[in-house]
Amino acid sequence: MKFPEKFIWGAAASSYQIEGSTQGVDGCGESVWDECCKRRGFVKEGDTGFVACDHYNRYRDDVALMKEIGLQAYRFSIMWPRVLPEGTGAVNEKGLSFYDRLVDELLNAGITPWPTLFHWDYPLALFRRGGWLHNDSPLWFEEYTRVIVDRLSDRVQYWLTLNEPTCFIGMGHHEGIHAPALTYSDQEVSRAWHHALLAHGRAVRVIRESSRKPGPLVGAAPCFRTTIPATDSPADIEAARQSLFSIPNRRVGYATWNLDPCMGRGYPEDGLAVWGDAAPVVREGDMELIAQKLDFLGVNVYSSDTVRAGKDGKPETVPYPTHHPRTQLGWPVTPSGLRWTSKFLYERYKLPVLITENGLSLTDWVAEDGHVHDAARIDFLTRYLRGLHKSINEGVPVLGYFHWSSMDNFEWVEGYTPRFGMIHVDYKTQKRTLKDSARWYSKVIQANALPEAS
């Protein structure tokens, strides 16, 4: 089951989840996640990201493991307050030089760096000035972006702006279950959301105008509710498509609320109707700024809703039974998610698709033989990648696949129990162990193909 000749095989991780060294080490500023980790009961078992995987000190060894696996690309994020401790103003040279060294290490190992500018670790100093609600927040992000581009763009070709606004705005500012743990009004959520999209637009513009490497390729890494048809019948496929591109309530986790503005379509009419007087306030030039040209459509996909055509022809969600296969975090296993998500997105937006995250949480451990036998992860990836292969065979241009994640890490409010990595991390000793899935993935990369079904 061969993949296209230039298909990109990679893995991903984020700064706060693996780096550690956040508590003033080498001048690092604090983020909203540092602040929330200090709150009793916010993260399970009182876990924090203060040490995490100690990647800040062990990045050379970690890159060596990535090379051993054979990764062609590595998607990492940059910690905004590590580089700009106050969010704006003075640059922390020690923090910035870490990413300088990481990029060089990756390139020396033959691994293409794919930096993400923002993966949730918003500077605490800027949060205290108003955060995403502040009118200047897009300008703050533009300033930060310029610092990174000026430093790294002589070696970096591929860029991602924001990771999952659905989470850092929706879960962080609407539901209050992620940092900064706020429950804004709907009007305030819309304001923060609009500012995040403006920040994305400003970042894309800076990359295109200031990159020292010609022809930068730019995208983002959103997540949103995805859908799969209950059957391959035309009616169910159309129902799943309609459901994916609809906005039924005042939540930010829907495809068109994320993507339509960035693709020059403006906010979708059904979303504006649902949000009503709480819809984003759009000023002159805003939508043009948000809709900067993108080179690919990144998307993070883990689990999808199953949808069928109801008796009236309208989409209806099919609930999963209690015995349906689920990951350690309880997310339903839906192997055709990559197939239909990439297909539906390409049909609507006509951009190449990049799977920027996909994987599953397990409770892996090192066996007596010294290995980590994560057969369920291999089965999961095989099934999902077969679905993606079907999409490619049906004519969808899929650029590549980034497994989440390169190594076990701090899983936000869930702490360290969920393990998403292909590399096992013993958090007490910081010992790394390649899991069976890492060796399986290595063979997939070498062959640029999935093993044939037995």
Residue pairs with C-beta under 8 A, 6 or more apart in sequence:
1 386
1 389
1 449
1 450
1 451
1 452
2 447
2 448
2 449
3 389
3 392
3 448
3 449
3 450
4 392
4 398
5 448
7 398
7 399
7 400
7 401
7 448
8 72
8 73
8 112
8 354
8 399
8 400
8 401
8 402
9 70
9 71
9 72
9 73
9 400
9 401
9 441
9 444
9 445
9 448
10 71
10 72
10 73
10 74
10 75
10 112
10 114
10 400
10 401
10 402
10 403
11 66
11 69
11 71
11 74
11 75
11 402
11 403
11 404
11 405
11 406
11 422
12 74
12 75
12 76
12 114
12 356
12 357
12 402
12 403
12 404
12 405
12 406
13 55
13 74
13 75
13 76
13 77
13 404
13 405
13 406
13 407
13 409
14 76
14 77
14 116
14 119
14 120
14 121
14 163
14 409
15 76
15 77
15 78
15 79
15 82
15 119
15 121
16 22
16 31
16 33
16 49
16 52
16 77
16 79
16 119
16 120
16 121
16 410
17 49
17 52
17 53
17 405
17 409
17 410
17 411
17 412
18 52
18 53
18 55
18 407
18 409
18 410
19 52
19 53
19 54
19 55
19 56
19 79
19 82
20 49
20 50
20 51
20 52
20 53
20 54
20 55
20 56
20 57
21 28
21 51
21 54
21 56
21 57
22 28
22 30
22 31
22 34
22 49
22 50
22 79
22 82
23 30
23 34
23 50
25 56
26 92
26 94
26 95
26 98
27 85
27 92
27 94
27 95
28 79
28 81
28 82
28 85
28 92
28 95
29 81
29 82
29 84
29 85
29 86
29 87
29 92
29 123
29 124
29 125
30 81
30 123
30 124
30 125
31 79
31 80
31 81
31 120
31 121
31 122
31 123
31 124
31 179
32 120
32 121
32 122
32 123
32 124
32 127
32 131
32 172
32 179
32 180
33 49
33 120
33 121
33 179
33 412
34 48
34 49
34 50
34 124
35 124
35 127
35 179
35 180
36 42
36 43
36 178
36 179
36 180
36 181
37 43
37 47
37 48
37 49
37 50
38 48
39 181
40 46
42 181
42 413
43 412
43 413
43 414
43 415
44 413
44 414
44 415
44 417
45 415
45 416
45 417
46 415
47 410
47 415
47 416
48 410
49 410
51 427
52 409
52 410
53 62
53 407
53 408
53 409
53 410
53 425
53 427
53 430
54 430
55 62
55 407
56 98
58 430
59 98
59 101
59 102
59 105
60 105
61 432
62 406
62 407
62 423
62 432
63 74
63 102
63 105
63 106
63 109
63 111
64 109
65 407
65 423
65 432
65 434
66 74
66 106
66 109
66 111
66 406
67 109
67 110
67 111
68 434
68 442
69 422
69 434
69 438
69 439
69 441
69 442
69 445
70 441
70 442
70 445
70 446
71 111
71 406
71 445
72 110
72 111
72 112
72 445
73 111
73 112
73 113
73 114
73 158
73 400
73 402
74 106
74 111
74 112
74 113
74 114
74 406
75 114
75 115
75 116
75 160
75 221
75 356
75 402
76 102
76 113
76 114
76 115
76 116
77 115
77 116
77 117
77 118
77 119
77 121
77 163
78 99
78 115
78 116
78 117
78 118
78 148
79 95
79 121
80 87
80 117
80 118
80 121
80 122
80 123
80 144
81 87
81 121
81 123
81 124
81 125
82 92
82 95
82 96
82 98
83 91
83 92
83 95
83 96
83 99
83 144
83 147
83 148
84 90
84 91
84 92
84 123
84 143
84 144
84 147
85 92
85 95
85 123
85 125
86 123
86 125
86 126
87 123
87 125
87 126
87 129
87 140
87 144
88 126
88 140
88 143
88 144
91 147
96 147
96 148
96 151
99 115
99 148
99 151
99 152
100 151
100 152
102 113
103 113
103 115
103 152
103 155
103 156
104 155
106 112
106 113
107 113
107 155
112 157
112 158
113 152
113 155
113 156
113 158
114 158
114 159
114 160
114 402
115 148
115 152
115 156
115 158
115 159
115 160
116 160
116 161
116 162
116 163
116 221
117 141
117 144
117 145
117 148
117 159
117 160
117 161
117 162
117 203
118 141
118 161
118 162
118 163
118 168
118 199
119 163
119 164
120 163
120 164
120 167
120 168
120 172
120 178
120 179
122 131
122 132
122 168
122 179
122 180
126 134
126 137
126 140
127 180
130 137
131 137
131 180
131 192
132 169
132 173
132 191
132 192
132 195
132 196
133 184
133 188
133 191
133 192
133 195
134 140
134 195
135 195
137 195
137 196
137 199
138 195
138 198
138 199
138 201
138 202
139 202
140 199
141 199
141 202
141 203
142 199
142 202
142 203
142 205
142 206
145 161
145 202
145 203
145 206
145 207
146 206
146 210
149 206
149 207
149 210
149 211
150 210
153 207
153 210
153 211
153 212
153 213
153 216
154 212
154 213
155 213
156 213
156 216
157 213
157 215
157 216
157 217
158 216
158 217
158 218
159 207
159 216
159 217
159 218
159 219
160 218
160 219
160 220
160 221
160 298
160 356
161 199
161 200
161 203
161 204
161 218
161 219
161 220
162 196
162 199
162 200
162 203
162 220
162 221
162 222
163 220
163 221
163 300
163 356
164 221
164 222
164 223
164 300
165 193
165 196
165 197
165 222
165 252
165 258
166 222
166 223
166 224
166 252
166 253
166 258
167 178
167 223
168 178
168 196
169 189
169 192
169 193
169 196
169 252
170 189
170 251
170 252
170 253
171 177
171 178
172 178
172 179
172 180
172 181
172 182
173 180
173 182
173 183
173 184
173 188
173 189
173 192
174 182
174 183
174 184
174 189
174 251
174 252
175 183
176 182
176 183
177 413
178 412
178 413
184 192
185 278
186 250
186 275
186 278
187 277
187 278
189 250
189 252
189 278
190 275
190 278
190 279
190 280
190 281
191 280
191 281
193 252
193 257
193 280
194 280
194 281
194 282
194 286
197 261
197 262
197 290
198 286
198 289
198 290
200 220
200 262
200 290
200 292
201 262
201 289
201 290
201 291
201 292
202 289
204 218
204 292
204 293
204 294
205 289
205 292
207 216
207 218
208 216
208 218
208 292
208 293
217 295
217 296
218 292
218 293
218 294
218 295
219 294
219 295
219 296
219 297
219 298
219 354
219 356
220 262
220 294
220 298
221 298
221 299
221 300
221 356
221 357
222 258
222 259
222 298
222 299
222 300
223 253
223 299
223 300
223 301
223 302
223 357
224 253
224 254
224 255
224 257
224 258
225 244
225 253
225 254
225 255
225 305
226 244
226 255
226 299
226 301
226 303
226 304
226 305
226 337
226 340
226 341
227 240
227 241
227 243
227 244
227 304
227 305
227 306
227 307
227 340
227 344
228 240
228 304
228 305
228 306
228 307
228 334
228 336
228 337
228 339
228 340
229 236
229 237
229 239
229 240
229 306
229 307
229 308
229 340
230 236
230 240
230 306
230 307
230 308
230 318
231 308
233 309
235 308
235 309
235 313
236 307
236 308
236 309
238 309
239 307
239 308
239 309
239 310
239 313
239 314
239 315
239 316
240 307
240 315
240 340
240 344
241 344
241 347
242 315
243 305
243 307
243 315
243 317
244 255
244 341
244 344
245 255
245 256
245 268
245 344
245 348
246 254
246 256
246 270
246 315
247 254
247 256
247 257
247 268
247 270
247 271
247 274
248 274
249 274
250 274
250 275
250 278
252 258
254 271
255 345
256 265
256 268
256 270
256 271
257 267
257 268
257 271
259 297
259 345
259 349
260 266
260 267
260 268
261 267
261 287
261 290
261 291
262 290
262 291
262 292
262 294
263 291
263 294
263 349
263 351
264 287
264 291
266 287
267 279
267 280
267 282
271 279
272 279
294 351
295 351
295 352
296 351
296 352
296 353
296 354
296 399
297 345
297 346
297 349
297 351
297 352
297 353
297 354
298 353
298 354
298 355
298 356
299 341
299 342
299 345
299 353
299 354
299 355
299 356
300 355
300 356
300 357
300 358
300 404
301 337
301 338
301 341
301 355
301 357
301 358
302 331
302 337
302 357
302 358
302 359
302 360
302 404
303 327
303 331
303 332
303 333
303 334
303 337
304 332
304 334
304 336
304 337
304 340
304 341
305 317
305 318
306 317
306 318
306 320
306 334
307 315
307 316
307 317
307 318
308 315
308 316
308 318
309 315
309 316
310 316
320 332
324 332
324 333
325 332
325 333
326 332
326 333
327 333
327 360
327 361
327 362
327 380
328 360
328 361
328 362
328 363
328 417
328 418
328 419
329 361
329 414
329 418
331 360
331 361
333 360
333 380
333 383
335 380
335 383
335 384
335 386
335 387
336 387
336 390
337 384
337 387
338 355
338 358
338 384
338 385
338 387
338 388
338 391
339 387
339 388
339 390
339 391
340 387
340 391
342 353
342 355
342 388
342 391
342 396
342 398
343 391
343 394
343 396
345 351
345 353
346 352
346 353
346 396
346 397
352 397
352 398
352 399
353 396
353 397
353 398
353 399
354 398
354 399
354 400
354 402
355 388
355 398
355 400
355 401
355 402
356 402
357 402
357 404
357 405
358 381
358 384
358 401
358 402
358 403
358 404
359 377
359 380
359 381
359 403
359 404
359 405
359 420
360 376
360 377
360 380
360 420
361 411
361 418
361 419
361 420
362 374
362 376
362 377
362 418
362 419
362 420
363 417
363 418
363 419
364 372
364 374
364 377
364 408
364 419
364 424
364 435
365 372
365 424
366 372
366 424
366 426
366 433
367 373
370 433
371 433
371 435
371 436
372 424
372 433
372 434
372 435
372 436
373 435
373 436
374 435
374 436
374 437
375 436
377 422
377 435
377 436
377 437
378 436
378 437
378 440
381 403
381 437
381 440
381 441
382 450
382 451
385 401
385 444
385 450
386 450
388 398
388 401
389 450
391 398
392 398
403 422
403 441
404 420
405 420
405 421
405 422
406 421
406 422
406 423
407 421
407 422
407 423
407 424
407 425
407 432
408 416
408 419
408 420
408 421
408 423
408 424
408 425
409 420
409 421
409 425
410 416
411 417
411 418
411 420
416 427
421 435
422 434
422 435
422 437
422 438
422 441
423 432
423 433
423 434
423 435
423 438
424 432
424 433
424 434
424 435
425 431
425 432
426 432
426 433
443 451
444 450
444 451
